[in-house]
Amino acid sequence: MRSDCMIALLALIAAAGQAAPASIAEDFRLTNPRAIELFERDPRLMQWAVRAFDANGDGHLSIREADTAAIEFKRIADGDTDGQVTPTEYRSASDFIAARWTSN
């Protein structure tokens, strides 16, 4: 994966872990409205996300489903729980997910 793509993916993951607004009116806001880009750029993660987070079973990730999946990916990937996902953590998490939840 090219380094500029990796940087963009890491920025998307970082945004995924930020707290959502607390008011009822803001409950429908996404934590990371661009989370779908993470999965569009990584077929292994897309396969995992569709299997695990496709709530309506249509075989595709909605923006809301992708948002939820990105939050879970960050939880898995952030090994040192510093709130950031490094390229090494990203690769490790992607490999972990591929080994356990995707077919080759």
N, C-alpha and C positions, 0 to 999 in steps of 0.2 A: 504494500500500500504506500503511495507517495506521501511524503512528509506533510505537504499542504493539506491533503485529505485527512491525514491523521490529526492534524491540529484542529481542523474543522469538526471532526468527530468528537474530539476531546472537549471542545467548547460546548457542543450539544449535550454531551453527557454531564458536564459541570452544571449546566442550566437545569438539568432534570432533577437534581436533588434539592433545589431550593424550595423552601416552604411555600405552600399555597396560601392565598389570602383567606382570612378567617370569616368574613361576613357572609351571610347567606346569599346575598346577591352575587358575590364573587365566587361562589362554590362551583360555578360552571366554567370558570377560567382554567386554562391548562397550565401546568407547571412549566412545560416546554412545548410551545406550539409547533416548533420545528423538529420535534423528536422523530417524526416519520423519516427524516433525512438520514438519521443514523442507520435505520434498517434498510432503506433503499440503497445505501452504499455498501452494505455488508450482507450478502445473500445468506450466510450461515445464521446471522442474527435475525434476519427476516424470517427464516424458516422457524426458528425457535419462538420468535414473538408471535407469529401467526398461530402456531400450535398452542402456546400458553395463554395468549391474551386476546384472541379473536372471539370476543364475547357473543357475537351474533352468529357465528359459524359460517360467515359468507366467504371465508378463504382469503380475506384481505384485512389489512389493518386500517382502522379509521384513525383519525388524528387523536382521538381520546384513547383508543386502545394503544397506540404507539406511545403516547405520553405515559401511560401506566407501565408499559414494557420498559421504557427508558429509565424510569425510576427504579425498577427492579434490576435492570442491567447495572446501573450505577451501584446499587447495594451489593451486587455480586462482585463487581470489578474493583471497588475501592477497598483493596486489601488492608491498607494501613489506616483506614477510616479518617483520612485527613480532609475529606470533602472534594478531593481532586482525583481524577483518573489519569494516570501516566500512560504513555504508550506501552510500557511493559505490562501494566495492569490490564490495559485494554486487550492486548494480545492474549494474555493468560486467561482472562474471563471469556473471550471469544472461543479460545481452544477448549476451555472447560465446558462451555455450553454446547459446542459442536460435538464433543465426545459423549455427552450425556443425553442431549435432546434432539439431535438432528440426524437425519439419515444421509449417507454419503452418495 
